[in-house]
Amino acid sequence: MRNKAIIDALMRLLPGLRSNVFVGELVLALGALLLAQTATPATAAVSQPNTASSAAPAADPKSADAKQADPNDDDPVATIKTQVREVNVIFTVTDKHGRFKKDLKQEDLHILDDGKAPEQIRDFRAETDLPLRVGLLVDASNSIRDRFRFEQDAAIEFLNQIVRPKFDKAFVLGFDTTAEVTADFTDSSEQLSRGVRMLRPGGGTALFDAVYYACRDKLMKQKDRSTVRRAIILVSDGDDNQSHSTLSEAIEMAQRAEVIIYTISTSTSNTEDRGDKVLRKLSENTGGRAFSPFKIQDVSDAFREIQDELRSQYAVAYKPADFRADGHFRPIQITAENNKKLFVRARRGYYAPMQQ
């Protein structure tokens, strides 16, 4: 229809082509028609998707994908949006003696996501050098007073060894009835050591609140340009008596934040008590590991084993089959297909995002 308008204008002006004046009028008329055509909002949106026309109203960014096609346009443009979900899992493989298996191949893995094999494995690699984002959570309640000084020394040594300047970052959080960050995210061993030394035992134990806060407000909100490994090292006896959050809520928040939790029990009992079982649930559901050092000297060994494990892991990225963005929990199961004597430790699952 735009072409017809131009032809009609030409036909009206043809009789006057004998005069140069009319030739000028013809040029002006064609220019006006072309300007009117390029100022049409729908046409400008199709031919120049990144250029805003002065004749068109300001576009709402929320509705940029829902533009109406010009009914007079012979080639309307349709925009199709698809949602692609990639799941990333960090996991550890050991033999029956607890030794790390460092030569696993992708074909050795068997993965189930919500009971189904992934649609596609997009990446698999050994991850020995990922930047770390570590939260050291230290129980500063009255119940752990007996071994507190030794645990402080072991924690400082651990942070000095594992945090590499300009590469890794850690923070220190002490908790009794409330949680207090004594050293925020930093790669400075001096600041981290000072944060550990600032902790003083006293009060009740709000363990679940501390884990919930560390995952949601510290590790989840820490913005990084590259892929990092998020972990919490929790030093506690596991006896919570002050939290508003529950154990299941703390585990769920860790899973949402993709945080691995390692626990070091401060219990002096020679048997696994109720607090130790709580610590084990926190670690097992997030892909971590629970340590119960019965002798005070074993605390340093636990920190060393955590350090070795954080540098001896694998990462797999896959596209799940039959994925639905419904906010539900999707369990993950990873096994070593060709070697039943190997043990795989990974988070138990994740929460699917809600459809936007």
C-alpha positions as CSV (number, residue, x, y, z in Angstrom):
1,M,0.0,0.0,0.0
2,R,2.9,2.4,0.6
3,N,4.2,1.7,-2.9
4,K,0.7,2.4,-4.4
5,A,0.8,5.8,-2.7
6,I,4.1,6.7,-4.2
7,I,2.9,5.6,-7.7
8,D,-0.3,7.7,-7.4
9,A,1.8,10.8,-6.5
10,L,4.0,10.3,-9.6
11,M,0.9,10.0,-11.8
12,R,-0.5,13.3,-10.5
13,L,2.8,15.1,-11.2
14,L,3.7,13.6,-14.6
15,P,1.9,16.2,-16.7
16,G,4.1,18.9,-15.2
17,L,7.5,17.3,-15.9
18,R,8.0,19.8,-18.7
19,S,8.8,22.4,-16.1
20,N,11.9,22.2,-13.9
21,V,9.7,23.7,-11.2
22,F,7.5,20.7,-11.2
23,V,10.5,18.4,-11.2
24,G,11.5,20.1,-8.0
25,E,8.0,19.6,-6.6
26,L,8.1,15.9,-7.5
27,V,11.4,15.5,-5.6
28,L,9.9,17.2,-2.6
29,A,6.8,15.1,-2.7
30,L,8.7,11.9,-2.9
31,G,11.0,13.0,0.0
32,A,7.9,13.8,2.1
33,L,6.4,10.4,1.4
34,L,9.6,8.6,2.2
35,L,10.0,10.5,5.5
36,A,6.4,9.6,6.5
37,Q,7.1,6.0,5.7
38,T,10.3,5.7,7.8
39,A,8.5,7.5,10.7
40,T,5.9,4.7,11.0
41,P,6.5,3.1,14.4
42,A,5.9,-0.5,13.5
43,T,8.2,-0.3,10.4
44,A,10.9,1.4,12.4
45,A,10.8,-1.4,15.0
46,V,11.2,-4.1,12.3
47,S,13.9,-2.5,10.2
48,Q,15.9,-0.8,13.1
49,P,15.3,-2.9,16.2
50,N,17.9,-1.0,18.2
51,T,17.0,2.5,17.1
52,A,14.2,4.6,18.7
53,S,12.2,6.7,16.3
54,S,11.3,10.2,17.4
55,A,7.8,9.8,16.1
56,A,7.2,6.7,18.3
57,P,6.4,6.7,22.0
58,A,9.1,5.5,24.4
59,A,9.2,1.7,24.6
60,D,8.5,-0.1,27.8
61,P,11.4,-2.5,28.4
62,K,9.1,-5.1,30.0
63,S,7.1,-5.3,26.8
64,A,9.9,-5.1,24.3
65,D,9.3,-8.7,23.1
66,A,5.5,-8.2,22.7
67,K,5.5,-5.5,20.0
68,Q,2.5,-5.7,17.6
69,A,3.3,-6.2,13.9
70,D,2.0,-3.7,11.4
71,P,-1.2,-5.2,9.9
72,N,-0.2,-3.5,6.6
73,D,3.2,-5.1,6.6
74,D,3.7,-8.1,4.3
75,D,6.3,-9.7,6.5
76,P,5.4,-9.4,10.2
77,V,8.2,-10.4,12.6
78,A,7.4,-12.9,15.4
79,T,9.6,-13.0,18.6
80,I,9.9,-16.4,20.3
81,K,11.4,-16.6,23.8
82,T,12.7,-19.8,25.2
83,Q,14.0,-20.7,28.7
84,V,17.2,-22.7,28.8
85,R,18.2,-24.2,32.2
86,E,21.7,-25.4,32.9
87,V,22.4,-27.2,36.2
88,N,25.9,-27.0,37.6
89,V,27.0,-29.5,40.3
90,I,30.3,-29.7,42.2
91,F,31.1,-33.1,43.5
92,T,33.8,-35.2,45.1
93,V,34.7,-38.9,44.4
94,T,36.6,-41.1,46.8
95,D,37.4,-44.8,47.2
96,K,36.4,-46.9,50.2
97,H,39.5,-45.7,52.1
98,G,38.5,-42.0,51.6
99,R,41.2,-41.3,49.1
100,F,40.3,-38.8,46.3
101,K,39.7,-40.2,42.8
102,K,41.2,-37.6,40.4
103,D,41.1,-39.3,37.0
104,L,37.3,-39.8,36.6
105,K,36.0,-39.6,33.0
106,Q,32.6,-38.3,31.8
107,E,31.6,-41.7,30.6
108,D,32.1,-43.0,34.2
109,L,29.2,-40.9,35.5
110,H,25.6,-41.8,35.8
111,I,23.4,-38.8,36.5
112,L,19.7,-38.7,37.4
113,D,17.9,-35.3,37.7
114,D,14.4,-35.8,39.1
115,G,14.7,-39.4,38.2
116,K,15.6,-38.9,34.6
117,A,18.9,-38.9,32.7
118,P,19.9,-35.4,31.5
119,E,19.0,-34.3,28.0
120,Q,22.6,-33.2,27.4
121,I,25.9,-33.1,29.3
122,R,27.4,-29.7,28.4
123,D,30.6,-29.7,30.4
124,F,32.6,-32.0,32.6
125,R,36.0,-31.3,34.1
126,A,38.2,-31.6,37.2
127,E,37.9,-28.5,39.2
128,T,41.1,-28.1,41.3
129,D,41.6,-24.4,40.9
130,L,38.2,-22.6,41.1
131,P,38.2,-19.4,43.2
132,L,36.8,-20.0,46.6
133,R,34.2,-18.0,48.5
134,V,34.3,-19.4,52.0
135,G,32.4,-18.6,55.2
136,L,33.9,-19.6,58.5
137,L,31.1,-19.9,61.0
138,V,32.2,-20.4,64.6
139,D,29.9,-21.3,67.4
140,A,30.7,-18.8,70.2
141,S,28.1,-20.1,72.7
142,N,28.9,-21.2,76.2
143,S,28.6,-24.9,75.2
144,I,31.9,-24.9,73.3
145,R,34.0,-22.8,75.8
146,D,36.4,-25.7,76.7
147,R,38.1,-26.0,73.3
148,F,37.5,-22.6,72.0
149,R,41.1,-21.2,72.0
150,F,42.5,-24.3,70.2
151,E,39.7,-24.1,67.6
152,Q,40.5,-20.5,67.0
153,D,44.2,-21.4,66.3
154,A,43.2,-24.2,63.9
155,A,40.7,-22.0,62.1
156,I,43.3,-19.3,61.6
157,E,45.8,-21.8,60.2
158,F,43.2,-23.1,57.8
159,L,42.3,-19.7,56.5
160,N,46.0,-18.8,56.1
161,Q,46.5,-21.9,54.0
162,I,43.4,-21.9,51.8
163,V,42.8,-18.2,50.9
164,R,45.0,-17.1,48.1
165,P,45.5,-13.4,47.7
166,K,43.6,-11.8,44.7
167,F,41.9,-15.1,44.0
168,D,39.9,-16.4,47.0
169,K,37.8,-14.6,49.6
170,A,36.5,-15.6,53.0
171,F,34.6,-14.1,55.8
172,V,34.3,-14.9,59.5
173,L,31.0,-15.1,61.4
174,G,30.6,-15.8,65.0
175,F,27.3,-16.8,66.5
176,D,25.7,-17.4,69.9
177,T,22.1,-16.0,70.3
178,T,22.8,-13.7,67.3
179,A,25.2,-13.8,64.4
180,E,28.0,-11.2,64.0
181,V,30.4,-10.8,61.1
182,T,33.8,-10.0,62.6
183,A,35.7,-10.1,59.2
184,D,33.8,-9.4,56.0
185,F,34.8,-10.9,52.6
186,T,38.5,-10.4,52.1
187,D,41.7,-12.1,50.9
188,S,43.7,-10.6,53.7
189,S,44.9,-13.3,56.1
190,E,45.6,-10.6,58.7
191,Q,42.0,-9.3,58.6
192,L,40.6,-12.9,58.8
193,S,42.9,-13.8,61.7
194,R,41.8,-10.6,63.6
195,G,38.2,-11.6,62.9
196,V,38.7,-15.0,64.5
197,R,40.5,-13.5,67.5
198,M,37.6,-11.1,68.1
199,L,35.2,-14.0,68.9
200,R,34.3,-14.5,72.5
201,P,32.2,-17.4,73.8
202,G,29.0,-16.7,75.7
203,G,25.2,-17.0,75.3
204,G,22.9,-19.5,73.6
205,T,23.1,-21.1,70.2
206,A,21.3,-19.9,67.1
207,L,23.0,-22.2,64.6
208,F,20.3,-22.5,62.0
209,D,19.8,-18.7,61.9
210,A,23.6,-18.3,61.4
211,V,23.7,-20.8,58.4
212,Y,20.6,-19.2,56.9
213,Y,22.0,-15.7,57.1
214,A,25.5,-16.7,55.8
215,C,23.9,-18.4,52.7
216,R,21.3,-15.8,51.9
217,D,22.9,-12.5,52.9
218,K,26.6,-13.3,52.3
219,L,27.4,-16.0,49.9
220,M,24.3,-15.7,47.6
221,K,24.7,-11.9,47.4
222,Q,28.5,-12.0,46.7
223,K,28.7,-11.0,43.0
224,D,31.5,-12.7,41.0
225,R,32.3,-12.4,37.3
226,S,33.4,-16.0,37.0
227,T,32.4,-19.4,38.4
228,V,33.3,-19.8,42.0
229,R,33.0,-22.5,44.7
230,R,30.9,-21.5,47.7
231,A,31.5,-23.3,51.0
232,I,30.8,-22.9,54.6
233,I,33.0,-24.4,57.3
234,L,30.8,-24.7,60.4
235,V,32.5,-25.2,63.8
236,S,29.8,-26.1,66.4
237,D,28.4,-28.8,68.7
238,G,25.2,-28.7,66.7
239,D,23.0,-28.0,69.7
240,D,20.6,-25.2,68.5
241,N,18.4,-23.6,71.1
242,Q,17.8,-20.0,69.9
243,S,17.0,-20.0,66.2
244,H,13.9,-18.8,64.5
245,S,14.8,-20.8,61.4
246,T,14.5,-24.6,61.3
247,L,17.1,-27.1,60.2
248,S,15.1,-27.8,57.0
249,E,15.0,-24.1,56.2
250,A,18.7,-23.7,56.7
251,I,19.4,-26.7,54.4
252,E,17.0,-25.3,51.8
253,M,18.7,-21.9,51.8
254,A,22.1,-23.6,51.4
255,Q,20.8,-25.6,48.4
256,R,19.3,-22.4,46.8
257,A,22.6,-20.6,47.3
258,E,24.6,-23.6,46.0
259,V,26.7,-23.7,49.1
260,I,28.6,-26.8,50.3
261,I,28.7,-27.1,54.1
262,Y,31.5,-28.8,56.0
263,T,31.0,-29.3,59.7
264,I,33.5,-29.8,62.5
265,S,31.9,-31.0,65.7
266,T,33.1,-29.5,69.0
267,S,31.4,-32.2,71.0
268,T,33.6,-33.9,73.6
269,S,31.5,-37.0,73.6
270,N,33.0,-40.3,72.3
271,T,29.7,-41.2,70.6
272,E,27.6,-39.4,68.0
273,D,25.0,-37.3,69.8
274,R,21.9,-35.3,68.7
275,G,24.1,-32.3,67.8
276,D,26.4,-34.4,65.6
277,K,23.4,-35.8,63.7
278,V,22.2,-32.2,63.0
279,L,25.7,-31.4,61.6
280,R,25.7,-34.5,59.5
281,K,22.3,-33.6,57.9
282,L,23.6,-30.1,57.1
283,S,26.7,-31.5,55.4
284,E,25.2,-34.5,53.6
285,N,22.3,-32.6,52.1
286,T,24.7,-30.0,50.6
287,G,27.5,-32.2,49.3
288,G,29.8,-31.6,52.2
289,R,31.3,-33.7,54.9
290,A,30.9,-34.0,58.7
291,F,34.0,-34.3,60.9
292,S,33.8,-35.5,64.5
293,P,37.3,-35.0,66.0
294,F,37.1,-36.7,69.4
295,K,40.6,-35.4,70.4
296,I,41.4,-31.8,70.3
297,Q,44.4,-32.4,68.1
298,D,42.1,-33.9,65.5
299,V,40.5,-30.5,64.8
300,S,43.6,-29.4,62.8
301,D,43.4,-32.6,60.8
302,A,39.8,-31.9,59.9
303,F,40.6,-28.5,58.6
304,R,43.4,-30.0,56.5
305,E,41.1,-32.6,55.0
306,I,38.6,-29.9,54.1
307,Q,41.3,-28.0,52.4
308,D,42.4,-31.0,50.4
309,E,38.8,-31.8,49.4
310,L,38.1,-28.3,48.1
311,R,41.0,-28.7,45.7
312,S,40.0,-32.2,44.6
313,Q,36.6,-31.9,43.1
314,Y,34.8,-32.2,39.8
315,A,32.2,-30.0,38.1
316,V,29.5,-31.1,35.7
317,A,27.0,-28.9,33.8
318,Y,24.0,-30.4,32.1
319,K,20.6,-29.6,30.6
320,P,17.9,-31.5,32.5
321,A,15.2,-33.5,30.7
322,D,11.5,-32.6,31.2
323,F,12.4,-29.4,33.0
324,R,9.6,-27.3,34.4
325,A,10.1,-23.9,36.0
326,D,7.7,-24.5,38.8
327,G,9.8,-23.8,41.9
328,H,9.8,-27.5,43.0
329,F,12.7,-29.4,44.5
330,R,14.5,-31.6,41.9
331,P,16.6,-34.4,43.5
332,I,20.0,-35.2,42.0
333,Q,21.7,-38.5,42.1
334,I,25.3,-39.0,40.8
335,T,27.0,-42.4,40.8
336,A,30.2,-43.9,39.3
337,E,28.7,-46.2,36.7
338,N,31.6,-48.4,36.1
339,N,33.1,-48.7,39.6
340,K,30.7,-49.5,42.4
341,K,33.6,-49.1,44.9
342,L,33.7,-45.3,44.3
343,F,31.6,-43.0,46.4
344,V,30.3,-39.7,45.0
345,R,29.4,-36.9,47.3
346,A,27.3,-34.1,45.9
347,R,24.3,-31.9,46.9
348,R,21.0,-33.8,47.1
349,G,19.2,-31.5,44.6
350,Y,18.1,-28.0,43.8
351,Y,15.0,-25.8,43.6
352,A,13.8,-25.1,40.0
353,P,13.3,-21.4,39.4
354,M,9.8,-20.0,39.1
355,Q,8.5,-19.1,35.6
356,Q,9.0,-15.4,35.0
